Amino acid sequence: MQNLARQNYLQAEVQTATPQKLQLMLIEAAIKNVHRTKKAWEEERFEAGFDSLSLAQDIVAEILSSVDKEGSPELAGKIASIYVFIFRRLSEGGMTHDPEKLDDALRVLTSERETWRQVCEKFGSAILNPESSNAGSRLDLSTDSSSKVLVSPPKTTSSGISTASFGRPKDSLGGTSTSSGVSWDV
């Protein structure tokens, strides 16, 4: 009974979360599963470690696949490289049971978590703004007009993981925005 109530609560939280909160929740879930993996390895419960590591890798893969490559290919490439690094370290750590490689992934995930916590604090439960730079129903996370950053509304993937994508809008001619770099200092 308690498990069902917790599951219902979590489902409601995911369905009502803002895109930035969903991103934070995914990162926190990945971190939690990496910690579970390390603990399972310490206790020589390798099957449990494999299961939690697989979940962490699935989450990172879903985050990576949700990066909006059309809005700003340069920004998307930088963001993607972060998650490729995390995924690679998780994979390498899993193949060799090397907790140091998992620690490398955890350091980056922890940094990402802090960034998204700050985004959530700054923008809280901001609603989606359909008028935001021809971006459809995207949340504008910009701090000024020269660093437009947009987050798409959450979507649920075939594996049941909810994700939100982010990027910069196209200019009026269909090319990428020519604004200067994006600041994530929030």
Residue pairs with C-beta under 8 A, 6 or more apart in sequence:
13 25
14 22
14 25
14 154
14 162
17 25
17 154
17 162
18 120
18 123
18 124
18 125
18 126
18 127
18 139
19 128
19 139
19 151
19 152
19 153
19 154
19 164
19 166
20 116
20 119
20 120
20 123
20 126
20 139
20 141
20 151
20 164
21 120
21 125
22 154
22 162
22 163
22 164
23 63
23 116
23 119
23 151
23 163
23 164
23 166
24 113
24 116
24 117
24 119
24 120
26 59
26 62
26 63
26 161
26 162
26 163
27 63
27 109
27 112
27 113
27 116
28 113
29 55
29 56
29 59
30 56
30 59
30 60
30 63
30 86
30 109
31 106
31 109
31 110
31 113
33 52
33 53
33 55
33 56
33 59
34 52
34 53
34 56
34 90
34 102
34 105
34 106
34 109
35 106
36 48
36 49
36 52
37 49
37 50
37 52
37 53
37 56
37 94
37 102
38 49
38 99
38 102
40 46
40 48
40 49
40 52
41 49
41 97
41 99
46 97
49 97
50 94
53 90
53 93
53 94
53 102
56 90
56 105
57 87
57 90
57 91
57 94
58 159
58 161
59 161
60 83
60 86
60 87
60 90
61 87
62 157
62 159
62 161
62 163
63 83
63 163
64 80
64 83
64 84
64 87
65 157
65 163
66 152
66 155
66 163
66 164
66 165
67 76
67 79
67 80
67 83
67 165
67 166
67 167
68 76
68 150
68 152
68 165
68 166
68 167
69 76
69 80
69 167
70 167
70 170
71 135
71 150
71 166
71 167
71 168
71 169
71 170
71 176
71 177
72 167
72 168
72 176
72 177
72 182
73 176
74 176
75 167
75 168
75 182
76 167
79 166
82 108
82 112
85 105
85 108
86 105
86 108
86 109
89 101
89 102
89 104
89 105
89 108
90 101
90 102
90 105
92 98
92 101
93 99
93 100
93 101
93 102
93 104
93 105
115 184
115 186
118 186
119 141
119 184
119 186
121 186
122 186
123 139
123 141
123 186
126 139
127 139
128 137
128 138
128 139
128 153
129 138
129 139
129 140
130 136
130 137
132 138
132 139
132 140
132 150
132 169
133 140
133 148
133 150
133 169
134 169
134 170
134 172
135 150
135 169
136 152
137 152
137 153
138 150
138 151
138 152
138 153
138 169
139 150
139 151
139 152
139 153
140 148
140 149
140 150
141 149
141 150
141 151
141 166
142 148
142 149
142 150
143 183
143 185
143 186
145 179
146 179
146 180
147 179
147 180
147 181
147 182
147 183
148 168
148 169
148 177
148 179
148 182
149 166
149 167
149 168
149 182
150 166
150 167
150 168
150 169
151 164
151 165
151 166
152 164
152 165
152 166
153 164
154 162
154 163
154 164
155 162
155 163
155 164
156 162
157 163
168 176
168 177
168 179
168 182
169 177
170 176
170 177
171 177
171 178
